[in-house]
């Protein structure tokens, strides 16, 4: 099983080089969404500081939605999923490697560019010490939700729309707790409660998402 996981990780690393442009486009979309809000609400510094955390979180979610449907689609078309399923523990290794590589390729670039958005919304630089960790955990939760949705809609028509309809309502607790952490910090309140709730959501999805994703992929392969 460890050998299969290592093999899947190496494959993901090789494939990742070919899709860097797609993920850079996701970063550009992330910045574009966040940059449009000040144009709509006006240049008031107080209003921008108040909206900043919410806009950054919403931008991260919206920029991630269009790529979730491609999480397993290409491997399914190429027959890689069927080959992996024939190995002992193959789907488990594949899903684990896929989630790790997808997080590194999709989320880390967003975290790197986040300080620019903090400056754009006139938020204190010190807010990064709570915004970045919460955003890292929150986007991991979104990736888990995206994996479940992508596996359930694999092969369906208009998969992108279906994934969005599944992820958006399920992501509301993540958005609420994530935004509340930064807003509580900026207001000088204790944010430990919100952080614990966000951590609880992460641990729950960490346990449930791989199992649900593997079950959904196995069901799709059995129906072929």
Backbone as a chain_set.jsonl record, in Angstrom:
{"seq": "XXXXXXXXXXXXXXXXXXXXXXXXXXXXXXXXXXXXXXXXXXXXXXXXXXXXXXXXXXXXXXXXXXXXXXXXXXXXXXXXXXXXXXXXXXXXXXXXXXXXXXXXXXXXXXXXXXXXXXXXXXXXXXXXXXXXXXXXXXXXXXXXXXXXXXXXXXXXXXXXXXXXXXXXXXXXXXXXXXXXXXXXXXXXXXXXXXXXXXXXXXXXXXXXXXXXXXXXXXXXXXXX", "coords": {"N": [[0.828, -1.208, 0.0], [1.933, 1.248, 0.787], [3.801, 1.468, -1.203], [2.14, 1.793, -3.456], [0.98, 4.24, -2.805], [3.226, 5.936, -2.857], [3.871, 5.683, -5.558], [1.588, 6.872, -6.708], [1.847, 9.472, -5.723], [4.238, 10.295, -7.01], [3.356, 10.24, -9.635], [1.388, 12.237, -9.523], [3.005, 14.43, -9.025], [4.413, 14.637, -11.418], [2.325, 15.093, -13.238], [1.405, 17.476, -12.236], [3.128, 19.44, -13.139], [2.253, 19.976, -15.677], [-0.131, 21.308, -15.434], [0.182, 23.715, -14.229], [-0.307, 26.212, -15.301], [-3.119, 26.3, -15.351], [-3.716, 26.444, -12.63], [-2.48, 28.804, -11.94], [-4.146, 30.49, -13.292], [-6.371, 30.176, -11.682], [-5.499, 31.501, -9.385], [-5.318, 34.082, -10.419], [-8.028, 34.517, -10.905], [-8.979, 34.462, -8.296], [-7.767, 36.785, -7.217], [-8.925, 38.654, -8.911], [-11.679, 38.527, -8.312], [-11.661, 39.411, -5.647], [-10.645, 41.965, -6.036], [-12.657, 43.29, -7.365], [-14.668, 43.927, -5.572], [-14.037, 46.313, -3.986], [-14.433, 48.218, -6.001], [-17.148, 48.112, -6.325], [-18.327, 48.702, -3.829], [-17.221, 51.06, -3.037], [-14.612, 53.421, -1.993], [-14.285, 53.564, 0.788], [-12.295, 53.324, 3.606], [-12.95, 52.241, 6.154], [-15.207, 50.663, 5.619], [-14.117, 48.834, 3.798], [-12.24, 47.535, 5.41], [-13.983, 46.282, 7.129], [-15.359, 44.537, 5.437], [-13.331, 43.047, 4.354], [-12.246, 40.408, 5.407], [-14.471, 38.698, 4.877], [-14.771, 38.951, 2.09], [-12.339, 37.929, 1.132], [-12.512, 35.238, 1.92], [-14.835, 34.415, 0.518], [-13.954, 34.852, -2.086], [-11.911, 32.946, -2.254], [-13.42, 30.576, -2.127], [-15.101, 30.8, -4.432], [-13.192, 30.878, -6.461], [-12.196, 28.336, -6.324], [-14.26, 26.609, -7.002], [-14.695, 26.222, -9.911], [-12.719, 24.35, -10.631], [-13.018, 21.968, -9.313], [-14.557, 19.98, -10.559], [-12.794, 18.818, -12.296], [-11.237, 17.174, -10.853], [-11.204, 14.343, -10.791], [-11.987, 13.704, -13.325], [-10.349, 13.654, -15.697], [-8.586, 11.519, -15.221], [-10.438, 9.493, -15.138], [-11.387, 9.465, -17.787], [-9.079, 8.668, -19.11], [-8.765, 6.106, -18.232], [-7.284, 5.547, -16.015], [-8.328, 5.383, -13.447], [-9.679, 2.932, -13.441], [-7.539, 1.163, -13.716], [-6.137, 1.668, -11.336], [-7.995, 0.848, -9.464], [-7.837, -1.876, -9.6], [-5.603, -2.577, -8.21], [-4.395, -3.604, -4.99], [-5.702, -1.822, -2.396], [-5.525, 0.359, -4.024], [-7.275, 2.497, -4.811], [-7.493, 3.862, -2.409], [-4.859, 4.801, -1.987], [-4.642, 6.34, -4.28], [-6.661, 8.344, -4.01], [-5.785, 9.606, -1.638], [-3.249, 10.61, -2.472], [-4.102, 12.246, -4.532], [-5.678, 14.187, -3.23], [-3.74, 15.428, -1.625], [-1.911, 16.461, -3.537], [-3.631, 18.127, -4.979], [-4.316, 19.987, -3.066], [-1.827, 21.221, -2.581], [-1.312, 22.333, -5.099], [-3.522, 23.963, -5.615], [-4.239, 25.414, -3.295], [-1.98, 26.473, -1.867], [-0.847, 28.492, -3.647], [-2.905, 30.4, -3.417], [-2.721, 31.119, -0.736], [-0.238, 32.313, -0.732], [-0.663, 34.642, -2.185], [-2.459, 35.978, -0.629], [-1.52, 37.964, 1.333], [-1.308, 40.243, -0.3], [-3.96, 40.88, -0.796], [-4.757, 41.494, 1.768], [-3.421, 43.917, 2.174], [-4.734, 45.334, 0.176], [-7.294, 45.652, 1.221], [-6.766, 47.174, 3.363], [-6.238, 45.964, 5.808], [-4.758, 45.177, 8.986], [-1.354, 44.065, 9.023], [-0.779, 42.25, 10.984], [-3.033, 40.698, 11.124], [-2.675, 38.587, 9.465], [-1.613, 36.475, 10.87], [-3.711, 35.102, 11.95], [-5.479, 34.921, 9.84], [-4.191, 33.523, 7.697], [-3.587, 30.847, 8.784], [-6.253, 30.007, 9.397], [-7.436, 30.214, 6.883], [-5.932, 28.344, 5.498], [-6.726, 25.94, 6.757], [-9.481, 26.093, 6.317], [-9.704, 26.102, 3.479], [-8.712, 23.589, 3.002], [-10.8, 22.094, 4.032], [-12.723, 22.807, 2.127], [-11.588, 21.57, -0.096], [-11.884, 18.885, 0.636], [-14.685, 18.7, 0.62], [-15.077, 19.29, -2.066], [-13.871, 17.06, -3.258], [-15.592, 14.959, -2.512], [-17.935, 15.818, -3.819], [-17.065, 15.909, -6.494], [-16.525, 13.225, -6.992], [-19.066, 12.101, -6.7], [-20.439, 13.235, -8.832], [-19.121, 12.375, -11.041], [-18.714, 11.844, -14.436], [-21.203, 12.808, -15.017], [-23.483, 14.953, -16.812], [-22.971, 18.467, -17.164], [-21.304, 18.729, -14.916], [-19.846, 20.64, -13.514], [-21.73, 22.545, -12.646], [-23.307, 20.928, -11.002], [-21.459, 20.195, -9.03], [-20.969, 22.694, -7.887], [-23.528, 23.224, -6.807], [-23.599, 21.304, -4.827], [-21.344, 21.833, -3.216], [-21.498, 24.525, -2.346], [-23.714, 24.97, -0.385], [-22.838, 23.178, 1.616], [-20.46, 24.256, 2.381], [-20.958, 26.426, 3.942], [-20.784, 26.405, 6.89], [-17.967, 26.345, 7.144], [-17.2, 28.775, 5.948], [-18.522, 30.594, 7.637], [-17.356, 30.142, 10.212], [-14.662, 30.566, 9.564], [-14.539, 33.266, 8.659], [-15.466, 34.494, 10.981], [-13.381, 34.066, 12.77], [-11.25, 35.783, 11.937], [-12.58, 38.27, 12.001], [-13.27, 38.448, 14.712], [-10.729, 38.592, 15.819], [-9.826, 41.039, 14.754], [-11.602, 42.73, 16.026], [-10.784, 42.542, 18.574], [-11.693, 40.5, 20.162], [-12.024, 37.26, 21.798], [-11.183, 34.5, 19.856], [-11.073, 31.806, 20.092], [-13.148, 29.938, 20.357], [-14.433, 29.913, 17.818], [-12.273, 29.05, 16.301], [-11.887, 26.459, 17.288], [-14.256, 25.259, 16.47], [-13.98, 25.402, 13.684], [-11.734, 23.774, 13.436], [-12.866, 21.384, 14.313], [-14.679, 20.845, 12.242], [-12.846, 20.442, 10.199], [-11.466, 18.107, 11.084], [-13.58, 16.298, 11.093], [-14.255, 16.198, 8.336], [-11.825, 15.306, 7.362], [-11.836, 12.701, 8.238], [-14.156, 11.689, 7.046], [-14.313, 12.432, 4.299], [-12.278, 11.108, 2.543], [-13.167, 8.403, 2.729], [-15.849, 8.547, 1.818], [-15.389, 9.539, -0.746], [-13.863, 7.504, -1.973], [-15.739, 5.41, -1.878], [-17.727, 6.471, -3.583], [-16.323, 6.687, -6.026], [-15.73, 3.999, -6.47], [-18.305, 3.029, -6.817], [-19.029, 4.325, -9.204], [-17.21, 3.133, -10.989], [-18.06, 0.483, -10.881], [-20.496, 0.637, -12.107], [-19.929, 0.897, -14.742]], "CA": [[0.0, 0.0, 0.0], [2.834, 2.4, 0.818], [4.388, 1.56, -2.54], [1.129, 2.378, -4.342], [0.832, 5.654, -2.448], [4.41, 6.62, -3.384], [3.709, 5.724, -7.013], [0.57, 7.872, -7.025], [2.416, 10.797, -5.451], [5.172, 10.61, -8.094], [2.549, 10.537, -10.823], [0.759, 13.546, -9.327], [4.05, 15.448, -9.157], [4.698, 14.783, -12.844], [1.166, 15.702, -13.881], [1.251, 18.835, -11.739], [3.9, 20.384, -13.955], [1.518, 20.309, -16.888], [-1.354, 22.078, -15.163], [0.523, 24.893, -13.433], [-0.999, 27.358, -15.894], [-4.519, 26.307, -14.906], [-3.79, 26.87, -11.237], [-2.16, 30.234, -11.923], [-5.391, 31.142, -13.683], [-7.224, 30.183, -10.497], [-4.993, 32.578, -8.535], [-5.739, 35.34, -11.044], [-9.47, 34.628, -10.663], [-9.083, 34.781, -6.878], [-7.425, 38.206, -7.055], [-9.885, 39.457, -9.661], [-12.935, 38.604, -7.548], [-11.428, 40.267, -4.478], [-10.388, 43.34, -6.463], [-13.879, 43.917, -7.881], [-15.526, 44.385, -4.485], [-13.837, 47.739, -3.683], [-15.028, 49.039, -7.055], [-18.607, 48.091, -6.173], [-18.796, 49.269, -2.556], [-16.641, 52.372, -2.816], [-13.258, 53.431, -1.424], [-14.273, 53.842, 2.23], [-11.375, 52.401, 4.301], [-13.621, 51.528, 7.243], [-16.067, 49.64, 5.03], [-13.251, 47.808, 3.212], [-11.688, 46.732, 6.507], [-15.066, 45.464, 7.673], [-15.722, 43.507, 4.469], [-12.147, 42.349, 3.878], [-12.184, 38.961, 5.675], [-15.552, 37.995, 4.175], [-14.497, 38.954, 0.653], [-11.221, 37.018, 0.88], [-13.016, 33.867, 2.029], [-15.75, 34.15, -0.595], [-13.134, 34.774, -3.292], [-11.229, 31.646, -2.237], [-14.401, 29.552, -2.461], [-15.545, 30.934, -5.816], [-12.086, 30.541, -7.364], [-11.954, 26.89, -6.264], [-15.392, 25.853, -7.547], [-14.616, 25.773, -11.309], [-11.716, 23.307, -10.886], [-13.327, 20.738, -8.588], [-15.103, 18.939, -11.432], [-11.69, 18.188, -13.012], [-10.416, 16.459, -9.885], [-11.068, 12.936, -11.197], [-12.557, 13.511, -14.66], [-9.333, 13.293, -16.693], [-8.119, 10.162, -14.922], [-11.517, 8.584, -15.516], [-11.402, 9.371, -19.248], [-7.883, 7.96, -19.558], [-8.781, 4.74, -17.748], [-6.377, 5.361, -14.881], [-9.112, 4.987, -12.273], [-9.941, 1.492, -13.522], [-6.289, 0.467, -13.432], [-5.825, 1.818, -9.914], [-8.96, 0.076, -8.674], [-7.456, -3.289, -9.637], [-4.525, -2.78, -7.249], [-4.822, -3.72, -3.595], [-5.619, -0.505, -1.762], [-5.165, 1.338, -5.046], [-8.106, 3.7, -4.748], [-7.141, 4.597, -1.186], [-3.609, 5.512, -2.264], [-4.888, 7.331, -5.33], [-7.43, 9.472, -3.456], [-4.907, 10.322, -0.719], [-2.26, 11.366, -3.239], [-4.799, 13.274, -5.298], [-6.066, 15.269, -2.325], [-2.528, 16.15, -1.213], [-1.379, 17.233, -4.67], [-4.604, 19.168, -5.317], [-4.183, 21.037, -2.042], [-0.576, 21.947, -2.811], [-1.37, 23.084, -6.345], [-4.633, 24.921, -5.627], [-4.388, 26.235, -2.091], [-0.761, 27.204, -1.51], [-0.749, 29.775, -4.378], [-3.864, 31.368, -2.865], [-2.187, 31.608, 0.535], [0.911, 33.178, -1.029], [-1.139, 35.934, -2.685], [-3.371, 36.583, 0.349], [-1.035, 39.235, 1.9], [-1.611, 41.356, -1.203], [-5.358, 41.248, -0.565], [-4.795, 42.141, 3.083], [-3.044, 45.314, 1.934], [-5.777, 45.945, -0.655], [-8.429, 45.981, 2.082], [-6.273, 47.998, 4.476], [-6.248, 45.205, 7.051], [-3.429, 45.166, 9.609], [-0.512, 42.929, 8.662], [-0.844, 41.274, 12.068], [-4.189, 39.814, 10.925], [-2.237, 37.407, 8.708], [-1.284, 35.36, 11.757], [-4.924, 34.305, 12.137], [-6.136, 34.73, 8.547], [-3.537, 32.476, 6.901], [-3.874, 29.487, 9.288], [-7.669, 29.662, 9.25], [-7.694, 30.023, 5.457], [-5.311, 27.068, 5.126], [-7.594, 24.869, 7.247], [-10.78, 26.216, 5.662], [-9.618, 25.664, 2.087], [-8.579, 22.131, 3.047], [-12.174, 21.609, 4.172], [-13.368, 22.956, 0.827], [-11.054, 20.52, -0.956], [-12.539, 17.64, 1.021], [-16.051, 18.762, 0.093], [-14.971, 19.218, -3.519], [-13.558, 15.679, -3.639], [-16.826, 14.182, -2.403], [-18.849, 16.263, -4.874], [-16.525, 15.52, -7.799], [-16.688, 11.776, -7.156], [-20.492, 11.811, -6.847], [-20.922, 13.74, -10.125], [-18.189, 11.941, -12.086], [-19.369, 11.335, -15.633], [-22.507, 13.429, -15.228], [-23.511, 16.166, -17.622], [-22.944, 19.718, -16.393], [-20.733, 18.367, -13.618], [-19.407, 21.854, -12.815], [-22.897, 23.112, -11.978], [-23.708, 20.011, -9.934], [-20.473, 20.321, -7.958], [-21.23, 23.972, -7.207], [-24.753, 23.095, -6.02], [-23.302, 20.469, -3.668], [-20.307, 22.404, -2.351], [-21.857, 25.828, -1.778], [-24.417, 24.908, 0.913], [-22.055, 22.443, 2.613], [-19.304, 25.058, 2.785], [-21.393, 27.568, 4.765], [-20.148, 26.425, 8.225], [-16.548, 26.681, 7.007], [-17.115, 30.212, 5.7], [-18.965, 31.333, 8.829], [-16.345, 30.049, 11.263], [-13.416, 31.164, 9.088], [-14.68, 34.726, 8.696], [-15.632, 34.913, 12.375], [-12.07, 34.055, 13.436], [-10.527, 37.023, 11.622], [-13.342, 39.423, 12.477], [-13.129, 38.507, 16.168], [-9.372, 39.063, 16.098], [-9.75, 42.47, 14.439], [-12.398, 43.455, 17.017], [-10.161, 42.378, 19.881], [-12.396, 39.492, 20.944], [-11.45, 35.92, 21.82], [-11.662, 33.721, 18.712], [-10.745, 30.395, 20.321], [-14.331, 29.126, 20.112], [-14.611, 29.743, 16.377], [-11.16, 28.239, 15.805], [-12.148, 25.059, 17.654], [-15.33, 24.768, 15.602], [-13.398, 25.182, 12.357], [-10.894, 22.581, 13.558], [-13.744, 20.213, 14.402], [-15.165, 20.585, 10.887], [-11.719, 19.882, 9.445], [-11.227, 16.726, 11.519], [-14.71, 15.492, 10.622], [-14.111, 15.989, 6.895], [-10.626, 14.498, 7.157], [-12.209, 11.305, 8.464], [-15.279, 11.256, 6.214], [-14.162, 12.71, 2.873], [-11.634, 10.035, 1.768], [-14.015, 7.209, 2.706], [-16.987, 8.813, 0.935], [-14.885, 9.696, -2.111], [-13.496, 6.171, -2.465], [-16.987, 4.666, -2.1], [-18.393, 7.017, -4.765], [-15.539, 6.296, -7.201], [-15.923, 2.557, -6.672], [-19.645, 2.851, -7.357], [-18.992, 4.75, -10.607], [-16.495, 2.125, -11.758], [-18.863, -0.743, -10.943], [-21.635, 0.872, -13.008], [-19.474, 0.955, -16.142]], "C": [[0.863, 1.259, 0.0], [3.475, 2.598, -0.55], [3.425, 2.176, -3.531], [0.955, 3.865, -4.083], [2.012, 6.462, -2.989], [4.322, 6.76, -4.894], [2.707, 6.798, -7.421], [1.084, 9.283, -6.78], [3.385, 11.226, -6.554], [4.41, 10.981, -9.365], [1.909, 11.922, -10.708], [1.777, 14.668, -9.491], [4.367, 15.702, -10.626], [3.544, 15.476, -13.568], [1.001, 17.161, -13.464], [2.008, 19.867, -12.555], [3.126, 20.838, -15.181], [0.291, 21.161, -16.667], [-1.073, 23.306, -14.304], [-0.202, 26.127, -13.968], [-2.444, 27.452, -15.463], [-4.642, 26.841, -13.487], [-3.373, 28.333, -11.071], [-3.376, 31.049, -12.365], [-6.372, 31.209, -12.529], [-6.811, 31.3, -9.542], [-5.429, 33.936, -9.091], [-7.234, 35.583, -10.828], [-9.74, 35.023, -9.219], [-8.837, 36.27, -6.636], [-8.465, 39.094, -7.738], [-11.194, 39.624, -8.896], [-12.766, 39.567, -6.377], [-11.245, 41.724, -4.877], [-11.642, 44.047, -6.949], [-14.754, 44.484, -6.764], [-15.289, 45.85, -4.123], [-14.428, 48.661, -4.731], [-16.537, 49.137, -6.883], [-19.077, 48.823, -4.927], [-18.211, 50.644, -2.267], [-15.316, 52.301, -2.07], [-13.184, 53.659, 0.08], [-13.374, 52.851, 2.963], [-12.052, 51.593, 5.402], [-14.488, 50.394, 6.702], [-15.238, 48.501, 4.441], [-12.645, 46.917, 4.289], [-12.743, 45.795, 7.085], [-15.395, 44.291, 6.745], [-14.551, 42.604, 4.091], [-12.115, 40.848, 4.149], [-13.248, 38.174, 4.923], [-15.256, 37.875, 2.685], [-13.375, 37.973, 0.325], [-11.688, 35.567, 0.937], [-13.942, 33.517, 0.868], [-14.972, 34.018, -1.903], [-12.414, 33.438, -3.385], [-12.189, 30.529, -2.638], [-14.783, 29.612, -3.937], [-14.436, 30.58, -6.806], [-11.81, 29.05, -7.387], [-13.04, 26.092, -6.975], [-15.196, 25.383, -8.992], [-13.646, 24.62, -11.553], [-12.039, 21.989, -10.195], [-13.8, 19.626, -9.524], [-14.011, 18.229, -12.231], [-10.815, 17.323, -12.113], [-10.159, 15.016, -10.312], [-11.456, 12.698, -12.653], [-11.525, 13.023, -15.676], [-8.824, 11.881, -16.462], [-9.182, 9.131, -15.274], [-11.548, 8.395, -17.03], [-10.222, 8.558, -19.769], [-7.821, 6.507, -19.074], [-7.884, 4.485, -16.551], [-7.125, 4.898, -13.631], [-9.375, 3.486, -12.271], [-8.677, 0.693, -13.217], [-5.96, 0.508, -11.944], [-6.738, 0.942, -9.065], [-8.624, -1.407, -8.633], [-6.316, -3.606, -8.673], [-5.094, -2.912, -5.842], [-4.622, -2.377, -2.888], [-5.317, 0.607, -2.737], [-5.962, 2.618, -4.975], [-7.803, 4.535, -3.515], [-5.879, 5.417, -1.396], [-3.827, 6.632, -3.263], [-5.598, 8.563, -4.77], [-6.567, 10.277, -2.492], [-3.897, 11.186, -1.444], [-2.902, 12.507, -4.009], [-5.182, 14.461, -4.42], [-4.854, 16.094, -1.893], [-2.021, 17.028, -2.339], [-2.319, 18.376, -5.035], [-4.528, 20.324, -4.328], [-2.936, 21.877, -2.308], [-0.665, 22.835, -4.048], [-2.41, 24.2, -6.306], [-4.586, 25.912, -4.478], [-3.149, 27.054, -1.793], [-0.589, 28.494, -2.315], [-1.713, 30.827, -3.854], [-3.357, 31.958, -1.557], [-1.022, 32.574, 0.302], [0.446, 34.575, -1.445], [-2.032, 36.654, -1.685], [-2.822, 37.859, 0.983], [-1.287, 40.448, 1.015], [-3.045, 41.831, -0.988], [-5.542, 41.903, 0.794], [-4.435, 43.615, 2.954], [-4.117, 46.041, 1.14], [-6.95, 46.412, 0.187], [-8.008, 46.718, 3.349], [-6.403, 47.287, 5.825], [-4.862, 45.237, 7.672], [-2.651, 43.906, 9.227], [-0.581, 41.842, 9.733], [-2.023, 40.313, 11.906], [-3.816, 38.551, 10.152], [-1.973, 36.213, 9.617], [-2.515, 34.54, 12.143], [-5.606, 34.004, 10.794], [-5.519, 33.575, 7.772], [-3.779, 31.076, 7.458], [-5.339, 29.079, 9.121], [-8.024, 29.419, 7.789], [-7.098, 28.704, 4.97], [-6.191, 25.892, 5.545], [-8.935, 24.895, 6.511], [-10.748, 25.745, 4.215], [-9.364, 24.165, 1.997], [-9.951, 21.494, 3.2], [-12.92, 21.705, 2.844], [-12.876, 21.908, -0.159], [-11.69, 19.174, -0.649], [-13.964, 17.586, 0.475], [-16.05, 18.649, -1.43], [-14.686, 17.809, -4.003], [-14.804, 14.802, -3.58], [-17.771, 14.529, -3.557], [-18.373, 15.815, -6.247], [-16.691, 14.028, -8.046], [-18.154, 11.4, -7.363], [-21.02, 12.205, -8.225], [-20.046, 13.291, -11.286], [-18.958, 11.328, -13.253], [-20.722, 11.96, -15.918], [-22.394, 14.639, -16.155], [-23.579, 17.388, -16.706], [-22.418, 19.457, -14.982], [-20.322, 19.603, -12.823], [-20.551, 22.474, -12.029], [-23.326, 22.237, -10.804], [-22.753, 20.103, -8.741], [-20.717, 21.603, -7.173], [-22.461, 23.881, -6.323], [-24.536, 22.244, -4.772], [-22.375, 21.174, -2.681], [-20.791, 23.669, -1.64], [-22.628, 25.723, -0.458], [-23.603, 24.204, 1.992], [-20.893, 23.27, 3.151], [-19.678, 26.211, 3.71], [-20.791, 27.548, 6.177], [-18.677, 26.809, 8.171], [-16.382, 28.184, 6.819], [-17.47, 31.014, 6.95], [-17.896, 31.321, 9.91], [-15.042, 30.725, 10.834], [-13.45, 32.685, 9.144], [-14.754, 35.22, 10.132], [-14.303, 34.954, 13.124], [-11.345, 35.379, 13.205], [-11.269, 38.245, 12.139], [-13.249, 39.564, 13.994], [-11.752, 39.023, 16.558], [-9.27, 40.57, 15.868], [-10.523, 43.31, 15.45], [-11.831, 43.34, 18.424], [-10.842, 41.359, 20.768], [-11.648, 38.155, 20.901], [-12.049, 35.102, 20.674], [-11.394, 32.224, 18.877], [-11.937, 29.489, 20.018], [-14.545, 28.859, 18.634], [-13.506, 28.868, 15.781], [-11.369, 26.754, 16.111], [-13.243, 24.46, 16.77], [-14.815, 24.497, 14.193], [-12.503, 23.946, 12.367], [-11.723, 21.314, 13.635], [-14.303, 19.837, 13.033], [-14.066, 19.94, 10.042], [-11.484, 18.417, 9.809], [-12.349, 15.798, 11.049], [-14.562, 15.172, 9.136], [-12.878, 15.162, 6.569], [-10.941, 13.016, 7.318], [-13.229, 10.81, 7.439], [-14.98, 11.355, 4.72], [-13.447, 11.602, 2.101], [-12.495, 8.79, 1.649], [-15.184, 7.392, 1.736], [-16.541, 8.919, -0.524], [-14.54, 8.343, -2.725], [-14.75, 5.355, -2.771], [-17.697, 5.147, -3.363], [-17.654, 6.627, -6.041], [-15.722, 4.815, -7.507], [-17.305, 2.282, -7.261], [-19.703, 3.238, -8.835], [-18.322, 3.697, -11.474], [-17.296, 0.839, -11.901], [-20.028, -0.597, -11.919], [-21.227, 0.885, -14.486], [-19.556, -0.428, -16.797]], "O": [[0.561, 2.223, -0.703], [3.671, 3.725, -1.004], [3.827, 2.99, -4.362], [0.801, 4.655, -5.015], [1.82, 7.555, -3.521], [4.65, 7.808, -5.451], [2.946, 7.548, -8.368], [0.784, 10.194, -7.552], [3.363, 12.377, -6.988], [4.779, 11.917, -10.075], [1.889, 12.687, -11.673], [1.459, 15.729, -10.028], [4.566, 16.846, -11.033], [3.766, 16.345, -14.411], [0.517, 17.984, -14.241], [1.593, 21.022, -12.656], [3.319, 21.952, -15.668], [-0.275, 21.687, -17.626], [-1.993, 23.875, -13.715], [-0.652, 26.978, -13.201], [-2.955, 28.547, -15.23], [-5.562, 27.598, -13.178], [-3.854, 29.02, -10.17], [-3.606, 32.155, -11.875], [-7.122, 32.177, -12.401], [-7.663, 31.968, -8.958], [-5.851, 34.821, -8.347], [-7.657, 36.715, -10.596], [-10.631, 35.829, -8.95], [-9.606, 36.931, -5.938], [-8.838, 40.145, -7.217], [-11.753, 40.719, -8.835], [-13.614, 40.428, -6.141], [-11.646, 42.624, -4.138], [-11.693, 45.277, -6.949], [-15.507, 45.43, -6.995], [-16.264, 46.585, -3.962], [-14.877, 49.762, -4.41], [-17.139, 50.144, -7.256], [-20.109, 49.494, -4.954], [-18.66, 51.324, -1.345], [-14.938, 51.242, -1.57], [-12.1, 53.926, 0.599], [-13.653, 51.652, 2.95], [-11.77, 50.407, 5.571], [-14.502, 49.296, 7.259], [-15.609, 47.334, 4.568], [-12.543, 45.702, 4.116], [-12.445, 44.668, 7.478], [-15.674, 43.186, 7.209], [-14.759, 41.512, 3.563], [-11.969, 40.071, 3.205], [-12.965, 37.101, 4.39], [-15.466, 36.819, 2.089], [-13.462, 37.256, -0.671], [-11.302, 34.757, 0.093], [-13.837, 32.43, 0.3], [-15.294, 33.17, -2.735], [-12.313, 32.859, -4.467], [-11.82, 29.636, -3.401], [-14.789, 28.587, -4.618], [-14.714, 30.039, -7.876], [-11.25, 28.541, -8.358], [-12.77, 25.01, -7.497], [-15.507, 24.229, -9.285], [-13.737, 23.964, -12.591], [-11.386, 20.983, -10.47], [-13.479, 18.458, -9.307], [-14.254, 17.158, -12.786], [-9.786, 16.803, -12.544], [-9.036, 14.523, -10.209], [-11.269, 11.593, -13.163], [-11.791, 12.087, -16.43], [-8.649, 11.124, -17.417], [-8.853, 8.012, -15.667], [-11.718, 7.272, -17.506], [-10.352, 7.84, -20.76], [-6.921, 5.763, -19.464], [-7.734, 3.343, -16.115], [-6.6, 4.107, -12.848], [-9.302, 2.84, -11.225], [-8.735, -0.333, -12.54], [-5.552, -0.498, -11.363], [-6.306, 0.365, -8.067], [-9.072, -2.121, -7.736], [-6.083, -4.771, -8.351], [-6.165, -2.382, -5.55], [-3.504, -1.869, -2.799], [-4.896, 1.69, -2.33], [-5.4, 3.709, -5.067], [-7.847, 5.765, -3.562], [-5.828, 6.591, -1.028], [-3.278, 7.725, -3.124], [-5.183, 9.693, -5.028], [-6.605, 11.507, -2.518], [-3.698, 12.349, -1.093], [-2.334, 13.593, -4.127], [-5.024, 15.612, -4.827], [-4.934, 17.319, -1.805], [-1.731, 18.206, -2.13], [-1.865, 19.473, -5.364], [-4.659, 21.489, -4.703], [-2.99, 23.106, -2.263], [-0.157, 23.956, -4.049], [-2.205, 25.261, -6.894], [-4.856, 27.1, -4.657], [-3.267, 28.241, -1.488], [-0.218, 29.514, -1.735], [-1.388, 32.015, -3.842], [-3.535, 33.147, -1.293], [-0.844, 33.534, 1.052], [1.082, 35.572, -1.102], [-2.334, 37.833, -1.875], [-3.599, 38.795, 1.17], [-1.461, 41.558, 1.518], [-3.318, 43.032, -0.996], [-6.394, 42.777, 0.951], [-5.081, 44.467, 3.564], [-4.388, 47.217, 1.385], [-7.54, 47.454, -0.096], [-8.793, 46.867, 4.286], [-6.646, 47.921, 6.852], [-3.874, 45.317, 6.943], [-3.222, 42.82, 9.123], [-0.457, 40.656, 9.428], [-2.017, 39.228, 12.488], [-4.55, 37.563, 10.178], [-2.096, 35.066, 9.187], [-2.383, 33.41, 12.611], [-6.233, 32.957, 10.634], [-6.243, 32.732, 7.243], [-4.145, 30.182, 6.695], [-5.632, 27.943, 8.748], [-8.816, 28.528, 7.479], [-7.687, 28.026, 4.129], [-6.381, 24.952, 4.772], [-9.46, 23.849, 6.129], [-11.668, 25.06, 3.769], [-9.759, 23.531, 1.018], [-10.239, 20.474, 2.575], [-13.662, 20.794, 2.477], [-13.654, 21.409, -0.972], [-12.002, 18.408, -1.56], [-14.399, 16.567, -0.061], [-16.914, 17.994, -2.013], [-15.198, 17.397, -5.043], [-15.048, 13.999, -4.481], [-18.336, 13.639, -4.193], [-19.178, 15.389, -7.075], [-16.964, 13.608, -9.17], [-18.452, 10.477, -8.121], [-21.949, 11.577, -8.732], [-20.213, 13.776, -12.405], [-19.754, 10.407, -13.071], [-21.329, 11.676, -16.951], [-21.337, 15.261, -16.26], [-24.164, 17.344, -15.624], [-23.001, 19.9, -13.992], [-20.435, 19.618, -11.597], [-20.371, 22.883, -10.882], [-23.669, 22.747, -9.737], [-23.184, 20.089, -7.588], [-20.678, 21.602, -5.943], [-22.456, 24.399, -5.206], [-25.216, 22.44, -3.765], [-22.586, 21.123, -1.469], [-20.517, 23.855, -0.455], [-22.217, 26.347, 0.52], [-23.667, 24.587, 3.16], [-20.399, 23.015, 4.249], [-18.794, 26.904, 4.212], [-20.322, 28.589, 6.636], [-18.188, 27.52, 9.05], [-15.525, 28.8, 7.453], [-16.799, 31.991, 7.281], [-17.563, 32.367, 10.467], [-14.388, 31.382, 11.644], [-12.506, 33.318, 9.618], [-14.17, 36.251, 10.466], [-14.117, 35.784, 14.014], [-10.885, 36.019, 14.15], [-10.645, 39.167, 12.663], [-13.159, 40.679, 14.508], [-11.616, 39.796, 17.506], [-8.698, 41.292, 16.686], [-10.164, 44.458, 15.713], [-12.335, 43.966, 19.356], [-10.618, 41.335, 21.978], [-10.759, 37.952, 20.075], [-13.269, 35.02, 20.534], [-11.48, 31.465, 17.912], [-11.762, 28.395, 19.482], [-14.806, 27.725, 18.232], [-13.75, 28.06, 14.885], [-11.062, 25.896, 15.283], [-13.163, 23.297, 16.372], [-15.167, 23.49, 13.579], [-12.512, 23.161, 11.419], [-11.336, 20.281, 13.089], [-14.394, 18.656, 12.698], [-14.321, 19.015, 9.271], [-11.321, 17.578, 8.923], [-12.1, 14.658, 10.657], [-14.72, 14.023, 8.722], [-12.882, 14.398, 5.604], [-10.378, 12.176, 6.617], [-13.178, 9.657, 7.013], [-15.35, 10.464, 3.956], [-13.966, 11.176, 1.069], [-12.552, 8.18, 0.581], [-15.477, 6.506, 0.932], [-17.232, 8.447, -1.427], [-14.889, 8.075, -3.875], [-14.82, 4.686, -3.802], [-18.212, 4.335, -4.131], [-18.288, 6.273, -7.035], [-15.854, 4.425, -8.668], [-17.456, 1.401, -8.108], [-20.351, 2.558, -9.63], [-18.8, 3.395, -12.567], [-17.219, 0.174, -12.934], [-20.493, -1.584, -12.49], [-22.082, 0.883, -15.371], [-19.216, -0.577, -17.971]]}, "num_chains": 1, "name": "protein.A"}
